[in-house]
Amino acid sequence: MKALRLLPVFGLFLVTSLSSKAQVLDPNESPLDGVYSKSIDKSNRKPISYVHLREADIMWMKRIWRTVDMREKMNHVFYYPTTPDQGRKNLMTVIMESITESGNITPYAPQDENGQPNDMFNIPMTPEEVAETMSYQDVTEYEDEFGELRDTTINVPIGLEEITKFQIKEEVFFDKQRSVMETRILGIAPLVPFYSNGQVLGEQPAFWIYFPEARRVFAQAEVYNRQNDVHRLTFDDVFWKRMFASRIIKETNVYNRSIQDYKAPMDALLEAERIKEDIRNREHDLWHF
């Protein structure tokens, strides 16, 4: 009977002894940044596959354009860290490295041959062309060999920290086969500042990326989880679970115009809320009997 009573005590001592030894660094081991070794191989992570859709099963659909402001608190995971830290990179760093270094993401021109806005993913861009869109021209003075001041035009690179917004092109649809209202992102376009005479006049898309292609890269890029460091999230998780705040700037219409083209700034916010409410009511009406 005494031996049975001592057994739990001995087991507790054994577990405590093993755990204490696990925290002692062996001379032949390198320091571990954490209390355990991460078992998930980031290079093998894959995004969740989309469910196959049939045209006959789509009862209703609406194409929407949104703007995501990375300065908003809910969107900080896209903007921070400004420099790679703790194994994490911000969204723009991940995108630019995949374009200029690995080539895993293909950028597409935001304008067609006539200079009109284009988000159809039909004009691929080279890394050199992307670098050109990520810079602006500025006029500066220099002193020539005769000591006279002359004007010259130089290209000034736009830092990734200066990019605080990006656009999303997506489609909302109702699939009667699964009886669900679903949203799928088609493309993402970083918004770069538009300069004129050294002054920022607005923002414009630098390029478009095809989101289904970029998902393979996003699924391997970890982001900060506010609730639990063990439960690691990726950019693909954030987009898949809609863990971000955004504002509707356009819906498909006969004039193909944005909300700001026919609404004042304050009225544009109300119009965006009206479109959001219309989509919500549409889903409710489909289930109304």
C-alpha positions in Angstrom: 0.0 0.0 0.0 2.9 2.4 0.8 4.5 1.6 -2.6 1.2 2.6 -4.3 1.1 5.9 -2.4 4.7 6.7 -3.3 4.1 6.0 -7.1 2.4 9.4 -7.9 5.1 11.3 -6.0 7.8 9.5 -7.8 6.1 10.2 -11.2 5.8 13.9 -10.3 9.5 14.0 -9.4 10.4 12.3 -12.7 8.4 14.8 -14.8 9.8 17.8 -12.9 13.3 16.4 -13.3 12.9 15.9 -17.1 11.3 19.3 -17.6 14.1 21.0 -15.7 16.7 19.3 -17.8 14.9 20.3 -21.0 15.5 23.9 -20.1 19.3 23.4 -19.7 21.3 24.2 -22.8 23.5 21.4 -24.0 27.0 22.7 -25.0 26.5 21.1 -28.5 23.1 22.8 -29.1 22.4 26.3 -30.4 20.2 28.7 -28.5 16.4 28.2 -29.1 14.3 31.3 -29.5 11.4 30.0 -27.5 10.4 27.3 -25.0 9.8 24.7 -27.7 10.7 23.9 -31.3 8.1 24.8 -33.9 6.9 21.7 -35.6 5.2 23.2 -38.6 7.3 23.6 -41.8 6.4 27.0 -43.3 7.7 26.0 -46.7 5.1 23.2 -46.9 2.1 25.2 -45.9 -0.6 25.3 -48.5 -3.8 27.5 -48.6 -7.2 25.9 -48.2 -8.6 25.0 -51.6 -11.6 26.8 -52.9 -14.8 24.8 -53.5 -15.5 24.2 -57.2 -18.3 26.4 -58.5 -20.7 25.9 -61.4 -22.2 28.8 -63.2 -25.7 27.2 -62.9 -25.4 27.2 -59.0 -24.7 31.0 -58.7 -28.1 32.6 -58.0 -26.8 36.1 -57.3 -23.4 37.9 -57.6 -22.0 41.4 -57.1 -18.5 42.6 -57.7 -17.1 45.0 -55.1 -14.0 47.1 -54.7 -12.7 48.0 -51.2 -9.9 50.1 -49.6 -8.0 48.8 -46.6 -6.3 51.4 -44.5 -3.4 49.6 -42.7 -3.2 52.4 -40.1 -6.5 51.3 -38.6 -6.0 49.2 -35.4 -7.7 46.1 -36.8 -5.4 46.3 -39.9 -2.1 46.7 -38.1 -1.1 43.1 -38.9 -0.7 44.2 -42.5 1.6 47.2 -41.7 3.7 46.0 -38.8 6.5 45.1 -38.3 8.0 47.8 -40.5 11.2 45.8 -40.6 11.4 42.0 -40.4 11.3 40.9 -36.8 10.6 37.7 -34.8 10.2 35.8 -38.0 7.4 38.0 -39.3 7.2 40.5 -42.2 4.6 43.0 -43.2 2.4 42.6 -46.2 4.3 44.9 -48.6 7.6 43.2 -47.7 6.2 39.8 -48.5 4.7 41.0 -51.8 7.8 42.9 -53.0 10.2 40.0 -52.1 7.9 37.6 -54.0 7.9 39.9 -57.1 11.6 41.0 -57.2 13.4 38.0 -55.7 11.6 34.7 -55.9 9.2 35.6 -58.7 6.3 33.7 -57.1 3.9 36.5 -57.6 3.2 38.1 -61.0 2.4 41.9 -61.0 -0.1 43.3 -63.5 -0.3 46.8 -64.8 -3.0 49.0 -63.3 -3.5 50.8 -66.6 -4.0 49.7 -70.2 -2.1 51.0 -73.3 -4.4 54.1 -73.4 -3.7 55.0 -69.8 -7.2 53.9 -68.6 -7.6 52.1 -65.3 -7.3 48.3 -65.7 -7.6 45.6 -63.1 -8.2 42.6 -65.4 -4.8 40.9 -64.8 -4.0 40.8 -68.5 -0.8 43.0 -68.7 2.1 41.4 -66.8 4.8 43.7 -65.5 8.5 43.1 -65.1 10.3 43.8 -61.8 12.0 46.8 -63.4 8.5 48.2 -64.3 7.4 47.6 -60.7 10.4 49.5 -59.4 9.5 52.4 -61.7 6.0 52.6 -60.3 7.4 52.5 -56.8 9.2 55.8 -57.3 8.4 59.3 -58.3 10.3 62.1 -60.2 11.5 65.1 -58.3 13.2 68.3 -59.5 16.3 69.3 -57.6 19.1 71.8 -58.1 22.8 71.0 -58.6 25.9 73.1 -59.1 27.7 72.6 -62.4 31.4 72.9 -63.1 31.0 76.7 -63.6 29.3 77.2 -60.2 25.9 77.8 -61.7 22.7 76.2 -60.3 20.8 74.0 -62.6 17.6 71.9 -62.3 17.7 68.2 -62.8 15.1 65.4 -62.5 15.8 62.5 -60.3 13.8 59.3 -59.4 13.1 59.1 -55.7 12.2 55.5 -54.5 9.0 55.2 -52.4 9.6 53.5 -49.1 7.4 50.5 -48.2 6.6 52.4 -44.9 5.0 55.1 -47.0 2.4 52.7 -48.4 -0.5 52.6 -45.9 -3.4 51.5 -48.0 -4.3 48.8 -50.6 -7.3 48.0 -52.7 -9.2 44.8 -52.9 -11.2 43.5 -55.8 -13.7 40.8 -54.9 -16.9 39.1 -55.7 -19.8 38.3 -53.4 -22.1 35.5 -54.5 -24.8 33.0 -53.3 -24.1 29.4 -54.1 -27.4 27.5 -54.1 -25.7 24.1 -54.2 -24.2 24.8 -50.7 -26.8 27.4 -49.7 -24.1 29.9 -48.6 -23.3 33.5 -49.3 -19.5 33.7 -50.0 -16.9 36.3 -50.7 -13.8 35.6 -52.8 -11.0 38.1 -53.3 -9.8 38.4 -56.9 -6.9 40.9 -56.6 -5.0 43.2 -54.4 -3.4 46.6 -55.5 -1.0 48.5 -53.2 -1.7 52.3 -53.3 1.3 54.5 -53.7 1.4 58.2 -53.1 1.0 60.4 -56.2 3.5 63.2 -56.2 3.6 66.4 -58.2 6.3 69.0 -57.6 7.2 67.3 -54.4 3.6 67.4 -53.0 1.4 64.4 -52.4 -1.8 64.9 -54.4 -3.4 61.5 -53.8 -2.9 57.8 -54.1 -2.9 55.4 -57.1 -2.5 51.7 -57.6 1.1 50.7 -58.2 0.2 47.3 -59.6 -2.3 44.5 -59.2 -1.6 40.9 -58.1 -3.9 38.0 -58.7 -5.0 36.8 -55.2 -5.4 33.1 -55.9 -1.8 33.0 -57.1 -0.6 35.0 -54.1 -2.3 32.7 -51.6 0.5 30.2 -51.9 2.9 32.9 -50.7 0.5 34.4 -48.0 0.0 30.9 -46.5 3.7 30.8 -45.6 3.9 34.3 -44.1 3.1 34.4 -40.4 1.4 37.3 -38.8 0.9 38.4 -35.2 -2.0 36.8 -33.3 -3.4 39.2 -30.7 -4.9 36.4 -28.6 -2.4 33.6 -28.6 1.2 33.3 -29.8 0.9 29.5 -30.1 -2.0 29.7 -32.5 -0.1 31.0 -35.5 -1.9 32.9 -38.2 -0.9 33.7 -41.8 -1.9 36.4 -44.2 -4.0 33.8 -46.0 -5.9 33.1 -42.7 -6.5 36.8 -42.2 -8.0 37.2 -45.7 -9.8 33.9 -45.6 -11.5 34.7 -42.2 -12.1 38.4 -43.1 -10.1 39.6 -40.1 -9.7 43.2 -41.4 -11.6 46.4 -41.7 -12.3 48.0 -45.1 -14.5 50.5 -46.9 -16.4 49.9 -50.1 -15.3 52.4 -52.8 -17.1 50.9 -55.9 -19.7 48.3 -57.0 -20.5 47.2 -60.5 -22.7 49.8 -62.2 -23.8 50.8 -65.7 -21.5 53.8 -65.7 -18.4 51.9 -64.3 -17.7 54.7 -61.8 -16.5 54.8 -58.3 -18.6 56.1 -55.4 -16.4 59.2 -55.1 -17.3 60.1 -58.7 -20.9 60.8 -57.9 -20.9 61.4 -54.1 -19.3 63.9 -51.8 -16.9 62.6 -49.2 -19.4 62.4 -46.4 -22.2 61.0 -48.7 -19.6 58.5 -50.0 -19.4 56.9 -46.6 -23.2 56.6 -46.4 -23.3 55.1 -49.9 -20.7 52.5 -48.9 -22.8 51.6 -45.9 -25.9 51.4 -48.1 -24.2 48.9 -50.4 -23.0 46.8 -47.4 -26.6 46.8 -46.0 -28.0 45.8 -49.4 -25.7 42.8 -49.6 -26.7 41.8 -46.1 -30.4 42.1 -46.9 -29.9 40.2 -50.1 -28.6 37.2 -48.1 -31.5 37.5 -45.7 -34.1 37.7 -48.6 -32.7 34.5 -50.1 -33.5 32.7 -46.9 -37.0 34.3 -46.5 -39.9 32.0 -46.9 
